[in-house]
Amino acid sequence: MSERQRITIFVLHDDSPADFEFVLAWIEKWKSVVSIADYSTGGWEHLWDIEAPAEAIIEVPEEWLCLSDWSSSHSGLFGNK
């Protein structure tokens, strides 16, 4: 398993819950190696700060990954330190 990296995932489920359900299934699949540092929701908006190995992160659609204080404060997927 590779070194763990910090990511922030953002999804909407205003029209369909499919993206939200995908993230929940992804977390369940990788629960032994994924750590959720924070989760917030505004109803239809969902945001997770997660630490996970690259093998897990590669399964998350790139358009759901966003920069945040969490993900940019650690070297990793985006190359920031």
PyRosetta script that sets phi, psi and omega in degrees:
from pyrosetta import init, pose_from_sequence

init()
pose = pose_from_sequence("MSERQRITIFVLHDDSPADFEFVLAWIEKWKSVVSIADYSTGGWEHLWDIEAPAEAIIEVPEEWLCLSDWSSSHSGLFGNK")
pose.set_psi(1, 137.4)
pose.set_omega(1, -177.4)
pose.set_phi(2, -79.2)
pose.set_psi(2, 171.9)
pose.set_omega(2, 177.4)
pose.set_phi(3, -60.2)
pose.set_psi(3, 143.3)
pose.set_omega(3, -179.5)
pose.set_phi(4, -75.9)
pose.set_psi(4, 143.5)
pose.set_omega(4, -179.5)
pose.set_phi(5, -124.6)
pose.set_psi(5, 155.8)
pose.set_omega(5, 177.8)
pose.set_phi(6, -95.8)
pose.set_psi(6, 132.9)
pose.set_omega(6, 176.3)
pose.set_phi(7, -136.6)
pose.set_psi(7, 158.2)
pose.set_omega(7, 170.1)
pose.set_phi(8, -121.4)
pose.set_psi(8, 128.0)
pose.set_omega(8, 179.0)
pose.set_phi(9, -110.0)
pose.set_psi(9, 133.0)
pose.set_omega(9, 176.8)
pose.set_phi(10, -127.2)
pose.set_psi(10, 126.1)
pose.set_omega(10, 174.5)
pose.set_phi(11, -137.0)
pose.set_psi(11, 152.8)
pose.set_omega(11, 173.1)
pose.set_phi(12, -108.9)
pose.set_psi(12, 149.6)
pose.set_omega(12, 169.3)
pose.set_phi(13, -135.8)
pose.set_psi(13, 49.7)
pose.set_omega(13, -179.8)
pose.set_phi(14, -74.1)
pose.set_psi(14, -41.5)
pose.set_omega(14, 179.2)
pose.set_phi(15, -95.4)
pose.set_psi(15, -36.6)
pose.set_omega(15, -176.9)
pose.set_phi(16, -146.1)
pose.set_psi(16, 140.6)
pose.set_omega(16, 177.2)
pose.set_phi(17, -82.6)
pose.set_psi(17, 6.8)
pose.set_omega(17, -173.1)
pose.set_phi(18, -57.3)
pose.set_psi(18, -44.6)
pose.set_omega(18, -178.6)
pose.set_phi(19, -65.8)
pose.set_psi(19, -44.0)
pose.set_omega(19, 178.0)
pose.set_phi(20, -60.4)
pose.set_psi(20, -44.9)
pose.set_omega(20, 179.4)
pose.set_phi(21, -65.2)
pose.set_psi(21, -35.1)
pose.set_omega(21, 176.2)
pose.set_phi(22, -60.8)
pose.set_psi(22, -46.9)
pose.set_omega(22, -179.3)
pose.set_phi(23, -62.1)
pose.set_psi(23, -44.0)
pose.set_omega(23, 178.6)
pose.set_phi(24, -60.3)
pose.set_psi(24, -41.6)
pose.set_omega(24, 178.2)
pose.set_phi(25, -67.0)
pose.set_psi(25, -38.4)
pose.set_omega(25, 178.1)
pose.set_phi(26, -63.3)
pose.set_psi(26, -44.7)
pose.set_omega(26, 178.0)
pose.set_phi(27, -61.3)
pose.set_psi(27, -43.1)
pose.set_omega(27, 179.0)
pose.set_phi(28, -62.2)
pose.set_psi(28, -43.9)
pose.set_omega(28, -178.9)
pose.set_phi(29, -61.1)
pose.set_psi(29, -40.9)
pose.set_omega(29, -173.6)
pose.set_phi(30, -104.4)
pose.set_psi(30, 16.3)
pose.set_omega(30, -172.1)
pose.set_phi(31, -56.5)
pose.set_psi(31, -24.7)
pose.set_omega(31, -179.6)
pose.set_phi(32, -75.3)
pose.set_psi(32, -16.2)
pose.set_omega(32, -178.2)
pose.set_phi(33, -128.2)
pose.set_psi(33, 0.2)
pose.set_omega(33, -179.6)
pose.set_phi(34, -105.0)
pose.set_psi(34, 134.8)
pose.set_omega(34, 174.9)
pose.set_phi(35, -118.4)
pose.set_psi(35, 128.2)
pose.set_omega(35, 177.3)
pose.set_phi(36, -96.6)
pose.set_psi(36, 113.7)
pose.set_omega(36, -179.3)
pose.set_phi(37, -83.5)
pose.set_psi(37, -31.0)
pose.set_omega(37, -179.0)
pose.set_phi(38, -160.6)
pose.set_psi(38, 148.5)
pose.set_omega(38, 174.2)
pose.set_phi(39, -140.2)
pose.set_psi(39, 135.3)
pose.set_omega(39, 175.1)
pose.set_phi(40, -141.1)
pose.set_psi(40, 155.0)
pose.set_omega(40, 179.7)
pose.set_phi(41, -143.1)
pose.set_psi(41, 147.7)
pose.set_omega(41, 174.7)
pose.set_phi(42, -114.5)
pose.set_psi(42, 22.1)
pose.set_omega(42, -176.2)
pose.set_phi(43, 104.7)
pose.set_psi(43, -78.8)
pose.set_omega(43, 179.1)
pose.set_phi(44, -93.6)
pose.set_psi(44, -12.6)
pose.set_omega(44, -178.2)
pose.set_phi(45, -104.1)
pose.set_psi(45, 136.1)
pose.set_omega(45, -179.4)
pose.set_phi(46, -131.0)
pose.set_psi(46, 134.7)
pose.set_omega(46, -177.1)
pose.set_phi(47, -136.4)
pose.set_psi(47, 125.6)
pose.set_omega(47, 179.0)
pose.set_phi(48, -121.6)
pose.set_psi(48, 135.0)
pose.set_omega(48, 166.6)
pose.set_phi(49, -101.6)
pose.set_psi(49, 120.3)
pose.set_omega(49, -170.2)
pose.set_phi(50, -132.7)
pose.set_psi(50, 147.1)
pose.set_omega(50, 170.7)
pose.set_phi(51, -117.5)
pose.set_psi(51, 126.5)
pose.set_omega(51, -174.6)
pose.set_phi(52, -156.4)
pose.set_psi(52, 159.6)
pose.set_omega(52, 176.0)
pose.set_phi(53, -75.8)
pose.set_psi(53, 158.1)
pose.set_omega(53, -179.2)
pose.set_phi(54, -56.2)
pose.set_psi(54, -34.4)
pose.set_omega(54, -179.7)
pose.set_phi(55, -59.4)
pose.set_psi(55, -33.1)
pose.set_omega(55, 178.1)
pose.set_phi(56, -83.0)
pose.set_psi(56, -43.4)
pose.set_omega(56, -176.3)
pose.set_phi(57, -60.3)
pose.set_psi(57, -35.4)
pose.set_omega(57, -177.0)
pose.set_phi(58, -60.3)
pose.set_psi(58, -21.4)
pose.set_omega(58, 179.5)
pose.set_phi(59, -81.0)
pose.set_psi(59, -13.2)
pose.set_omega(59, -179.7)
pose.set_phi(60, -84.3)
pose.set_psi(60, 126.6)
pose.set_omega(60, 178.3)
pose.set_phi(61, -55.6)
pose.set_psi(61, 133.6)
pose.set_omega(61, -174.8)
pose.set_phi(62, -57.4)
pose.set_psi(62, -33.9)
pose.set_omega(62, -177.9)
pose.set_phi(63, -69.2)
pose.set_psi(63, -11.0)
pose.set_omega(63, 176.4)
pose.set_phi(64, -90.7)
pose.set_psi(64, -12.1)
pose.set_omega(64, -179.6)
pose.set_phi(65, -86.4)
pose.set_psi(65, 133.6)
pose.set_omega(65, 179.1)
pose.set_phi(66, -138.1)
pose.set_psi(66, 154.6)
pose.set_omega(66, 176.6)
pose.set_phi(67, -75.0)
pose.set_psi(67, 145.2)
pose.set_omega(67, 177.8)
pose.set_phi(68, -155.0)
pose.set_psi(68, 173.5)
pose.set_omega(68, 174.6)
pose.set_phi(69, -57.5)
pose.set_psi(69, -37.5)
pose.set_omega(69, -179.7)
pose.set_phi(70, -65.9)
pose.set_psi(70, -54.2)
pose.set_omega(70, -173.2)
pose.set_phi(71, -75.9)
pose.set_psi(71, -29.2)
pose.set_omega(71, -178.0)
pose.set_phi(72, -89.7)
pose.set_psi(72, -5.4)
pose.set_omega(72, -179.6)
pose.set_phi(73, -89.2)
pose.set_psi(73, 4.8)
pose.set_omega(73, -175.9)
pose.set_phi(74, -140.6)
pose.set_psi(74, 135.2)
pose.set_omega(74, 176.6)
pose.set_phi(75, -62.4)
pose.set_psi(75, 144.2)
pose.set_omega(75, -178.4)
pose.set_phi(76, 168.8)
pose.set_psi(76, -132.8)
pose.set_omega(76, -172.6)
pose.set_phi(77, -51.9)
pose.set_psi(77, -40.7)
pose.set_omega(77, -176.1)
pose.set_phi(78, -96.7)
pose.set_psi(78, -0.8)
pose.set_omega(78, 177.4)
pose.set_phi(79, 73.8)
pose.set_psi(79, 15.0)
pose.set_omega(79, 180.0)
pose.set_phi(80, -91.5)
pose.set_psi(80, 155.3)
pose.set_omega(80, 178.1)
pose.set_phi(81, -125.4)
pose.dump_pdb("model.pdb")
